[in-house]
Amino acid sequence: MPPPASQKQRPARRRPPWTLDAIERLGNKLPEPLIIFLWLIGLILVLSAVLAQIGVTVTHPDSGEVVPVQSLLSAAGLQFILEDTVGNFVGFSPVGVVLTLMIGIGLADRTGLLKALVRATLLRTPAWLLPFAVFLVANNSMIATDAGYLLVPPLAAIVYRTLGRNPLVGIVSAFAGCASGYASGLMITGADPLLAGISTEAAAILGPGLEVTPADNYYFYVVSMVGCVLVGGAVTRWIVEPRMGPYDGDHVASAEPLATVEKRGLLVAGLVALAYAGVIVVAAVVPGSPVQNDDGGLVPSPLLSGIVPLLFGFFALVGLAYGLVTREIRSGRDITTKFTEAVRSMSGFIVVVFFIAQFSAYFKWTNIGLWISVNGAELLLSIDATGFGVLLGVVIVSAVLTLLITSGSGLWAILAPIFVPMLMQVGLHPAAVQMAYRIGDSATSMVTPLMPYMIVILGFMREWDKDKKLGHLLSNTLPYAIGLLIVQTLLLAVFYAFDLPLGPGAGFRID
């Protein structure tokens, strides 16, 4: 059945400036991500040896200890490589998150639940509203931390395809929306307690007493979310979608009305979802619940830190319920098969992420990452910027360093002991410094090949078009990165100019 007239693919418009095409051509000449990381590992091996040989050191901003750059080609370096290779891989956090979520989401997907849900709820979405709706959903999916990267992009692709539009647009826009959720959104996410804890520890360098809470940036998050959705939807509709043009692949997504058994399956799955959510809500509010923290609160708490297994249980149970009703699951073997198919689809990611994990560990062990970050921060401070100029510098430095160090909490753990105590001495609140960091980090995380989930997103794209390369993804996420960086920085400037609170009890200046 063809899509409604109001939802037909709009004719491709004139392509935006040649620079995006040039970036795509350049990016497509890059080798496969696995080869890129092999090159980077080789570069770290050589660079660490050279810097160690000439005696490069860096003063650790927290302990004051003079830390030398360590060579991976030394005896200690070779021992580290031999003894920690397995641990580097197993301990790399995206591995566990991806595999755990893909097992649960895979069951819901392989039984047909996700496709049925799309057909039942999103096929009536007005054509002009779809880019904004997808970006909004992706932005707020960060309540599930990194799980949003696994859930929303493939679902958005199905939505776009069933409405007769290019599914690759849905994947790219959802990816950008997920990245924007690290500095905006309606909900406090699992990343907030972690970053706030790092900021509090950094503030304690000047003495105890000032605590940064997970809610200290919340007011800005909500306002920023509105700006991100408007900019993200506009970039999708007027830049990315016209640039990609119509989809010419042979993959189809059914748009037929739901069969009776599918409706019954959705009803049962919905009841299971409500029951599951109800149990979690009750556990969250009952005094003395084990999912609460020692003070009876939820931020931070085992509930937030356990969001990944909770999501696994949710998707597995609703997928199982739907599959039993629709007879997609008839035995225990069917469950095993669908779980296995989900994990098999991630085999390419597992191979590449092994080398990403080694590169990340080498970068940290050699102290090259610390050396780059400290010198970058000192350069910012050397220009003697004051007021909002300092925060703007934090945004820029964070945006640049995120291209090299893609762990949001890991990079903040390096920068916070530098930026927070130094800028506190000129009267800036740690929450303001933390917010400036998150703006830069979230914007450029979507345009660096070093981001682990870049491989996952490229894999999603290749399911629809096997010829897509890294350059195609990077060239189409760049407009989002630029737009989001500009709008969020402007919003921060407005908050600063009118001295608006960033969150409950947290402003720009220390009282």
Backbone torsions as a table, in degrees:
resi	resn	phi	psi	omega
1	MET	NA	125.0	-178.1
2	PRO	-68.8	153.5	179.2
3	PRO	-67.3	154.7	177.9
4	PRO	-56.2	156.2	-176.1
5	ALA	-58.7	-35.8	-178.3
6	SER	-71.2	-12.8	-175.9
7	GLN	-116.6	11.8	177.9
8	LYS	-70.1	154.2	179.8
9	GLN	-61.3	125.7	176.8
10	ARG	-72.3	147.0	177.9
11	PRO	-59.4	145.1	179.5
12	ALA	-63.3	133.7	179.0
13	ARG	-91.1	-179.7	179.0
14	ARG	-62.9	137.3	-177.8
15	ARG	-65.8	146.8	176.7
16	PRO	-68.8	-178.5	-172.9
17	PRO	-49.8	152.2	-174.1
18	TRP	-59.9	-19.2	-175.5
19	THR	-60.5	-38.1	179.2
20	LEU	-65.1	-40.6	177.4
21	ASP	-64.3	-38.7	178.8
22	ALA	-64.9	-41.3	177.9
23	ILE	-63.3	-40.5	178.9
24	GLU	-63.7	-43.8	-180.0
25	ARG	-63.6	-41.5	178.8
26	LEU	-65.3	-44.5	-179.6
27	GLY	-64.0	-36.4	-179.7
28	ASN	-69.2	-17.4	177.0
29	LYS	-82.5	-12.2	176.7
30	LEU	-67.5	149.1	177.2
31	PRO	-71.1	177.4	176.9
32	GLU	-60.0	150.0	-178.3
33	PRO	-51.7	-37.9	-179.7
34	LEU	-59.8	-42.8	-179.9
35	ILE	-67.3	-37.2	178.0
36	ILE	-58.1	-44.9	-177.5
37	PHE	-73.2	-27.8	173.0
38	LEU	-64.8	-41.5	176.6
39	TRP	-62.4	-44.2	-178.1
40	LEU	-65.0	-38.5	176.8
41	ILE	-62.7	-42.9	176.3
42	GLY	-61.3	-39.5	178.6
43	LEU	-64.1	-42.1	179.1
44	ILE	-64.1	-39.6	178.0
45	LEU	-57.6	-49.5	-176.9
46	VAL	-71.6	-46.8	-176.8
47	LEU	-62.1	-41.8	-179.9
48	SER	-63.5	-37.8	179.0
49	ALA	-66.6	-42.4	-179.1
50	VAL	-66.2	-48.9	-178.1
51	LEU	-64.5	-37.5	177.3
52	ALA	-67.0	-37.9	-178.6
53	GLN	-64.5	-37.8	-178.8
54	ILE	-88.5	2.4	172.7
55	GLY	78.4	34.6	178.4
56	VAL	-70.4	131.9	178.2
57	THR	-132.0	166.6	176.8
58	VAL	-145.1	140.6	178.2
59	THR	-86.0	120.2	-179.5
60	HIS	-66.3	124.5	-173.9
61	PRO	-68.4	-18.7	-178.6
62	ASP	-88.5	-56.3	-175.4
63	SER	-88.2	-18.1	-175.5
64	GLY	78.0	2.1	-179.5
65	GLU	-73.8	139.6	175.4
66	VAL	-81.8	115.6	-174.1
67	VAL	-107.9	124.9	177.7
68	PRO	-84.4	153.0	169.4
69	VAL	-71.9	129.7	-176.3
70	GLN	-100.0	142.3	-179.0
71	SER	-89.9	130.9	174.6
72	LEU	-73.6	-15.5	180.0
73	LEU	-93.8	6.6	175.1
74	SER	-86.1	175.6	177.7
75	ALA	-61.1	-43.8	179.3
76	ALA	-65.2	-38.9	179.4
77	GLY	-64.7	-43.3	178.6
78	LEU	-65.2	-36.6	176.1
79	GLN	-64.2	-41.6	178.0
80	PHE	-60.8	-44.7	-179.5
81	ILE	-61.4	-45.7	-176.6
82	LEU	-69.8	-39.6	-173.5
83	GLU	-85.7	-24.7	-171.3
84	ASP	-113.2	1.9	-177.8
85	THR	-57.4	-48.5	179.6
86	VAL	-65.2	-44.2	179.6
87	GLY	-63.2	-36.6	177.2
88	ASN	-59.5	-40.7	-178.4
89	PHE	-73.9	-51.2	-177.3
90	VAL	-64.4	-35.2	-177.9
91	GLY	-85.0	-0.6	-179.9
92	PHE	-75.4	113.2	-167.6
93	SER	-57.6	-37.6	-179.8
94	PRO	-60.3	-25.7	-178.7
95	VAL	-62.1	-52.4	-179.2
96	GLY	-64.7	-40.7	-179.6
97	VAL	-63.0	-47.4	-177.3
98	VAL	-62.9	-50.6	-175.6
99	LEU	-66.7	-41.5	179.7
100	THR	-61.9	-47.9	-178.1
101	LEU	-69.2	-38.0	-177.4
102	MET	-66.9	-28.2	176.4
103	ILE	-66.7	-47.0	-180.0
104	GLY	-69.9	-49.4	179.9
105	ILE	-64.0	-34.8	-179.7
106	GLY	-60.4	-38.5	178.0
107	LEU	-65.1	-43.3	178.6
108	ALA	-64.6	-34.6	-179.7
109	ASP	-74.8	-47.7	-174.3
110	ARG	-68.6	-23.5	176.3
111	THR	-81.4	-10.0	-179.9
112	GLY	93.4	4.5	-177.2
113	LEU	-62.2	-47.5	-175.9
114	LEU	-62.9	-42.0	179.5
115	LYS	-65.5	-40.2	178.7
116	ALA	-65.4	-38.4	179.8
117	LEU	-64.5	-40.5	177.8
118	VAL	-62.1	-48.0	-178.6
119	ARG	-63.1	-32.8	-176.6
120	ALA	-79.2	-28.2	-171.0
121	THR	-117.0	-33.8	-169.5
122	LEU	-107.9	-7.9	-178.4
123	LEU	-67.4	-21.2	179.2
124	ARG	-92.2	4.6	178.5
125	THR	-63.7	127.1	178.4
126	PRO	-56.9	142.4	-175.2
127	ALA	-56.7	-41.0	-176.3
128	TRP	-71.4	-23.2	-175.8
129	LEU	-89.6	-20.0	-173.4
130	LEU	-56.2	-46.7	-180.0
131	PRO	-58.7	-38.1	-179.8
132	PHE	-72.5	-39.0	180.0
133	ALA	-64.5	-43.5	179.3
134	VAL	-63.5	-42.5	-179.1
135	PHE	-65.6	-38.4	179.2
136	LEU	-64.3	-46.3	179.3
137	VAL	-62.1	-44.7	-179.2
138	ALA	-63.9	-42.5	-179.5
139	ASN	-57.6	-43.7	-176.7
140	ASN	-86.7	-4.7	177.2
141	SER	-70.6	-9.7	179.4
142	MET	-70.8	-4.7	169.1
143	ILE	-58.8	-26.0	177.0
144	ALA	-94.8	20.9	-176.1
145	THR	50.5	-133.3	-174.2
146	ASP	-68.8	-10.0	-180.0
147	ALA	-62.3	-24.7	179.3
148	GLY	-59.5	-33.5	178.9
149	TYR	-64.8	-25.0	-177.9
150	LEU	-91.2	-24.7	-173.6
151	LEU	-94.1	-52.9	-168.0
152	VAL	-74.6	-45.9	-177.8
153	PRO	-56.4	-48.0	178.4
154	PRO	-66.2	-32.9	177.4
155	LEU	-68.0	-40.5	177.5
156	ALA	-63.3	-36.1	177.8
157	ALA	-61.5	-42.1	179.0
158	ILE	-63.9	-41.8	179.4
159	VAL	-60.3	-49.2	-178.9
160	TYR	-61.8	-42.5	-176.8
161	ARG	-68.1	-41.0	-179.8
162	THR	-67.0	-21.7	177.9
163	LEU	-94.7	10.6	176.4
164	GLY	78.6	21.6	-178.4
165	ARG	-117.6	173.9	-173.7
166	ASN	-73.1	115.7	-178.7
167	PRO	-64.5	-25.6	178.9
168	LEU	-65.0	-31.0	176.1
169	VAL	-63.2	-42.1	179.0
170	GLY	-61.9	-41.0	-179.5
171	ILE	-65.3	-48.6	-176.8
172	VAL	-64.8	-45.3	-178.3
173	SER	-66.5	-37.8	178.1
174	ALA	-67.4	-38.1	176.8
175	PHE	-60.2	-47.2	178.3
176	ALA	-63.9	-39.0	178.7
177	GLY	-63.4	-40.4	177.6
178	CYS	-62.0	-45.3	-179.9
179	ALA	-62.3	-36.9	179.8
180	SER	-66.3	-21.1	-178.0
181	GLY	-70.1	-8.0	177.0
182	TYR	-78.9	-9.4	178.0
183	ALA	-132.3	16.1	-179.8
184	SER	-163.6	167.8	177.4
185	GLY	139.4	168.1	-179.2
186	LEU	-85.9	-21.2	-172.7
187	MET	-118.9	149.4	169.4
188	ILE	-74.5	128.9	-175.2
189	THR	-104.5	176.3	179.9
190	GLY	-64.9	-20.4	-179.8
191	ALA	-75.4	-25.0	-175.4
192	ASP	-63.9	-48.7	177.8
193	PRO	-60.9	-37.1	-178.8
194	LEU	-64.7	-50.0	-179.1
195	LEU	-66.7	-38.5	179.0
196	ALA	-64.0	-37.8	177.5
197	GLY	-64.1	-40.7	177.8
198	ILE	-64.2	-41.7	179.3
199	SER	-64.2	-39.8	179.1
200	THR	-64.0	-42.7	178.6
201	GLU	-63.9	-38.8	179.4
202	ALA	-67.1	-39.0	178.2
203	ALA	-65.3	-29.7	-178.4
204	ALA	-69.5	-11.0	175.9
205	ILE	-59.6	-33.1	178.3
206	LEU	-89.5	0.4	-179.8
207	GLY	126.3	148.1	-179.0
208	PRO	-70.6	162.3	174.3
209	GLY	128.8	-35.2	-178.2
210	LEU	-97.2	117.4	-178.0
211	GLU	-113.4	135.5	174.1
212	VAL	-99.6	122.9	-178.4
213	THR	-96.5	161.4	178.3
214	PRO	-62.6	-16.5	-178.3
215	ALA	-97.6	2.8	-172.9
216	ASP	-66.1	-17.8	177.7
217	ASN	-111.2	9.9	-168.3
218	TYR	-63.8	-42.6	-179.1
219	TYR	-60.1	-41.5	178.9
220	PHE	-66.9	-38.1	179.3
221	TYR	-53.9	-48.3	-173.9
222	VAL	-65.4	-47.1	179.1
223	VAL	-64.4	-42.1	-179.8
224	SER	-63.0	-34.8	179.1
225	MET	-59.2	-41.8	179.2
226	VAL	-61.3	-45.9	178.9
227	GLY	-63.9	-40.9	-179.7
228	CYS	-63.7	-43.6	-178.5
229	VAL	-64.9	-42.4	179.5
230	LEU	-64.5	-45.0	-179.8
231	VAL	-69.5	-44.5	-179.7
232	GLY	-62.0	-43.2	177.6
233	GLY	-64.9	-39.2	179.1
234	ALA	-66.2	-42.3	178.3
235	VAL	-62.4	-41.4	178.8
236	THR	-61.4	-48.9	-172.4
237	ARG	-72.6	-38.7	-171.4
238	TRP	-107.8	-6.7	177.8
239	ILE	-123.5	-60.9	-171.6
240	VAL	-70.7	-47.9	-177.4
241	GLU	-64.8	-46.0	175.5
242	PRO	-61.9	-34.8	-178.2
243	ARG	-68.1	-41.0	179.9
244	MET	-73.9	-31.9	179.9
245	GLY	74.1	-173.2	-179.2
246	PRO	-67.5	155.5	177.1
247	TYR	-83.4	127.4	-177.9
248	ASP	-113.5	16.2	178.3
249	GLY	-80.3	174.8	-177.3
250	ASP	-101.4	5.2	176.6
251	HIS	-74.2	136.8	-179.8
252	VAL	-123.3	155.5	173.3
253	ALA	-129.6	125.4	-173.7
254	SER	-64.6	136.9	176.2
255	ALA	-118.8	14.5	179.2
256	GLU	-69.0	154.3	176.4
257	PRO	-59.0	152.9	-179.3
258	LEU	-66.2	138.4	173.8
259	ALA	-74.1	164.0	-178.3
260	THR	-59.5	-41.8	-178.8
261	VAL	-67.5	-31.4	177.4
262	GLU	-69.9	-39.6	177.0
263	LYS	-63.0	-41.3	178.9
264	ARG	-65.6	-39.9	178.1
265	GLY	-62.9	-41.7	177.6
266	LEU	-64.5	-37.7	179.0
267	LEU	-63.0	-47.7	-179.5
268	VAL	-66.0	-42.6	178.2
269	ALA	-61.6	-38.4	177.7
270	GLY	-64.0	-40.4	178.2
271	LEU	-65.3	-40.5	177.3
272	VAL	-63.5	-41.0	179.4
273	ALA	-62.9	-42.7	179.2
274	LEU	-64.2	-41.9	179.4
275	ALA	-63.9	-42.6	-179.8
276	TYR	-63.0	-46.6	179.2
277	ALA	-63.8	-37.5	179.5
278	GLY	-62.4	-41.4	178.3
279	VAL	-62.3	-42.2	-179.8
280	ILE	-65.4	-42.2	-180.0
281	VAL	-62.7	-45.1	179.4
282	VAL	-61.5	-44.1	179.4
283	ALA	-63.5	-29.5	-178.4
284	ALA	-76.4	-27.9	-173.5
285	VAL	-104.3	-19.9	-179.1
286	VAL	-67.7	127.0	179.8
287	PRO	-58.0	137.8	178.9
288	GLY	79.7	9.9	-179.1
289	SER	-64.2	143.1	180.0
290	PRO	-68.1	-13.5	179.0
291	VAL	-88.0	-2.9	176.8
292	GLN	-92.3	164.1	175.7
293	ASN	-82.7	-178.8	-175.3
294	ASP	-63.1	-22.9	179.5
295	ASP	-94.1	4.4	-179.6
296	GLY	83.7	10.1	179.9
297	GLY	-99.3	-179.8	-176.9
298	LEU	-117.4	-5.8	-178.3
299	VAL	-129.8	105.8	-8.9
300	PRO	-80.4	168.7	-178.7
301	SER	-166.7	164.0	173.6
302	PRO	-59.1	-26.5	179.1
303	LEU	-62.7	-46.6	-179.3
304	LEU	-72.3	-41.4	-179.3
305	SER	-69.7	-19.7	179.4
306	GLY	-102.3	23.5	-175.1
307	ILE	-64.3	-32.2	-178.0
308	VAL	-66.8	-52.5	176.7
309	PRO	-63.3	-30.8	176.6
310	LEU	-65.2	-40.5	177.5
311	LEU	-68.5	-37.6	175.5
312	PHE	-57.6	-48.3	179.4
313	GLY	-61.9	-39.1	-179.7
314	PHE	-61.8	-53.7	-176.5
315	PHE	-67.4	-36.4	179.4
316	ALA	-65.3	-43.1	-177.5
317	LEU	-69.9	-45.1	-179.5
318	VAL	-69.2	-35.1	176.4
319	GLY	-65.5	-40.5	177.7
320	LEU	-64.3	-43.2	-179.9
321	ALA	-61.9	-45.5	-179.9
322	TYR	-64.6	-44.0	-178.4
323	GLY	-64.2	-36.4	178.4
324	LEU	-67.3	-39.9	-179.3
325	VAL	-69.7	-42.9	-177.1
326	THR	-84.7	-0.9	179.0
327	ARG	68.6	17.9	170.9
328	GLU	-70.4	-25.3	175.6
329	ILE	-116.8	118.1	-178.9
330	ARG	-117.2	-14.3	-177.9
331	SER	-157.4	171.8	177.1
332	GLY	-62.3	-30.6	178.0
333	ARG	-63.4	-36.7	178.8
334	ASP	-62.6	-39.5	178.9
335	ILE	-63.1	-46.5	179.3
336	THR	-60.3	-41.9	-178.9
337	THR	-62.6	-43.8	-177.3
338	LYS	-71.6	-36.3	173.5
339	PHE	-61.5	-43.8	-178.2
340	THR	-64.7	-41.5	178.7
341	GLU	-61.4	-37.6	179.8
342	ALA	-65.0	-44.5	-179.8
343	VAL	-69.2	-38.1	-179.9
344	ARG	-59.7	-34.7	-179.6
345	SER	-66.8	-15.3	-179.1
346	MET	-100.0	10.0	-175.8
347	SER	-60.3	-40.4	179.1
348	GLY	-62.5	-40.4	178.1
349	PHE	-62.6	-42.3	-177.6
350	ILE	-61.3	-42.1	-179.7
351	VAL	-63.3	-48.8	-176.5
352	VAL	-68.1	-40.3	-175.1
353	VAL	-67.9	-21.3	174.6
354	PHE	-58.6	-44.6	-178.7
355	PHE	-76.4	-32.0	175.5
356	ILE	-62.3	-42.3	-179.4
357	ALA	-62.3	-40.1	179.2
358	GLN	-66.1	-44.1	179.2
359	PHE	-60.1	-45.5	-179.4
360	SER	-60.8	-43.5	-179.6
361	ALA	-66.5	-40.7	179.7
362	TYR	-64.6	-40.0	-178.7
363	PHE	-61.9	-38.6	-179.8
364	LYS	-75.7	-45.9	-174.9
365	TRP	-63.4	-38.7	-177.8
366	THR	-72.3	-15.5	-175.7
367	ASN	72.1	11.9	176.6
368	ILE	-66.2	-39.9	178.0
369	GLY	-61.5	-43.0	177.5
370	LEU	-63.9	-41.6	179.9
371	TRP	-62.1	-44.5	179.1
372	ILE	-64.6	-45.1	-175.5
373	SER	-66.9	-43.7	-179.1
374	VAL	-64.1	-44.7	-180.0
375	ASN	-67.1	-35.6	176.1
376	GLY	-64.3	-40.7	179.0
377	ALA	-67.7	-41.0	178.9
378	GLU	-64.2	-35.2	177.0
379	LEU	-62.7	-41.4	178.3
380	LEU	-61.5	-45.2	-177.6
381	LEU	-70.7	-25.3	-177.0
382	SER	-69.7	-20.7	179.8
383	ILE	-83.8	-0.4	173.3
384	ASP	58.5	42.2	176.8
385	ALA	-73.9	147.4	179.5
386	THR	-131.6	162.3	175.6
387	GLY	61.0	-135.7	-177.8
388	PHE	-66.6	-24.8	177.3
389	GLY	-59.1	-34.9	177.8
390	VAL	-66.7	-46.0	179.3
391	LEU	-62.6	-38.6	176.5
392	LEU	-62.1	-38.5	176.7
393	GLY	-64.1	-38.4	176.9
394	VAL	-62.9	-42.2	177.9
395	VAL	-58.5	-47.7	-175.9
396	ILE	-67.4	-47.3	-180.0
397	VAL	-60.8	-42.3	179.7
398	SER	-63.4	-42.6	-179.8
399	ALA	-62.0	-40.2	-178.8
400	VAL	-71.8	-46.3	-176.6
401	LEU	-69.2	-26.5	176.9
402	THR	-63.3	-24.5	175.8
403	LEU	-65.1	-21.6	-178.3
404	LEU	-107.5	-38.0	-177.6
405	ILE	-119.5	102.5	-168.8
406	THR	-92.2	-1.3	176.2
407	SER	-83.2	111.1	-177.1
408	GLY	-55.9	-48.2	-180.0
409	SER	-73.0	-35.0	-179.8
410	GLY	-64.2	-44.3	179.2
411	LEU	-68.0	-39.0	179.0
412	TRP	-66.6	-32.6	177.0
413	ALA	-63.9	-27.6	177.3
414	ILE	-83.1	-43.2	-173.7
415	LEU	-82.3	-32.8	-174.8
416	ALA	-58.6	-45.6	179.0
417	PRO	-63.7	-15.0	177.5
418	ILE	-91.6	-56.6	-173.2
419	PHE	-71.6	-46.0	-171.2
420	VAL	-61.7	-56.9	-178.0
421	PRO	-66.3	-33.8	-179.9
422	MET	-67.3	-42.5	-177.1
423	LEU	-80.4	-21.6	171.7
424	MET	-63.0	-32.8	-178.7
425	GLN	-69.3	-16.8	173.9
426	VAL	-105.2	15.5	170.6
427	GLY	94.2	4.0	-178.3
428	LEU	-87.8	137.0	-179.2
429	HIS	-73.8	141.4	178.4
430	PRO	-56.2	-31.8	179.2
431	ALA	-63.7	-34.3	178.5
432	ALA	-69.9	-40.9	178.5
433	VAL	-65.1	-41.9	179.0
434	GLN	-62.4	-39.6	-179.8
435	MET	-67.0	-40.6	178.2
436	ALA	-61.6	-40.8	177.7
437	TYR	-61.1	-44.8	-175.3
438	ARG	-66.6	-31.9	178.0
439	ILE	-63.2	-49.6	179.6
440	GLY	-65.4	-40.5	-178.0
441	ASP	-64.7	-44.5	-176.4
442	SER	-69.8	-32.9	-176.3
443	ALA	-68.8	-49.6	-173.1
444	THR	-90.3	-5.6	177.8
445	SER	-64.8	-20.9	-178.2
446	MET	-88.9	-0.7	-177.7
447	VAL	-125.4	17.4	177.0
448	THR	-111.0	129.3	178.3
449	PRO	-64.2	-13.4	-178.3
450	LEU	-80.3	-9.6	-179.7
451	MET	-69.9	126.6	-176.6
452	PRO	-57.3	-38.2	-175.8
453	TYR	-77.2	-8.2	173.8
454	MET	-58.9	-36.1	179.7
455	ILE	-67.5	-39.1	179.2
456	VAL	-64.3	-46.0	-178.2
457	ILE	-64.5	-41.3	177.5
458	LEU	-62.3	-36.6	176.2
459	GLY	-64.2	-40.5	176.4
460	PHE	-60.9	-41.3	-179.8
461	MET	-65.0	-39.0	-177.5
462	ARG	-72.1	-17.1	173.1
463	GLU	-66.6	-26.2	178.6
464	TRP	-98.8	-30.9	179.5
465	ASP	-148.1	102.1	-173.0
466	LYS	-65.5	-13.2	-177.1
467	ASP	-91.0	-1.5	-177.8
468	LYS	-68.8	141.3	-178.8
469	LYS	-122.8	175.3	-176.0
470	LEU	-60.5	-35.7	-179.5
471	GLY	-61.6	-35.4	178.7
472	HIS	-63.7	-42.8	-179.8
473	LEU	-67.8	-47.2	-177.2
474	LEU	-64.1	-41.6	-177.7
475	SER	-66.4	-28.0	-179.1
476	ASN	-91.9	-17.2	174.1
477	THR	-88.6	-19.5	-179.4
478	LEU	-58.1	-44.5	178.0
479	PRO	-59.3	-36.6	176.6
480	TYR	-63.7	-46.4	-177.0
481	ALA	-59.2	-44.8	-179.3
482	ILE	-65.7	-47.7	-178.4
483	GLY	-62.0	-44.7	-178.6
484	LEU	-68.7	-38.8	178.3
485	LEU	-62.4	-41.0	-179.6
486	ILE	-68.0	-50.4	-173.8
487	VAL	-67.7	-38.6	-180.0
488	GLN	-72.4	-34.4	175.6
489	THR	-66.5	-39.9	176.6
490	LEU	-63.7	-40.4	177.2
491	LEU	-63.4	-39.7	177.0
492	LEU	-63.2	-37.4	178.0
493	ALA	-65.3	-39.4	178.1
494	VAL	-64.5	-46.2	177.5
495	PHE	-58.1	-41.6	-178.6
496	TYR	-68.0	-44.5	-176.5
497	ALA	-62.8	-37.5	-178.2
498	PHE	-99.8	7.4	177.7
499	ASP	52.1	46.2	179.8
500	LEU	-81.7	144.5	179.3
501	PRO	-68.3	138.9	177.2
502	LEU	-79.4	-25.6	179.9
503	GLY	-166.5	-179.0	-179.6
504	PRO	-57.7	110.6	177.3
505	GLY	78.1	6.9	-177.1
506	ALA	-123.4	117.5	175.4
507	GLY	-113.9	-158.6	-179.4
508	PHE	-84.4	-26.4	-173.8
509	ARG	-118.5	151.1	176.6
510	ILE	-77.6	127.4	-179.1
511	ASP	-70.5	NA	NA
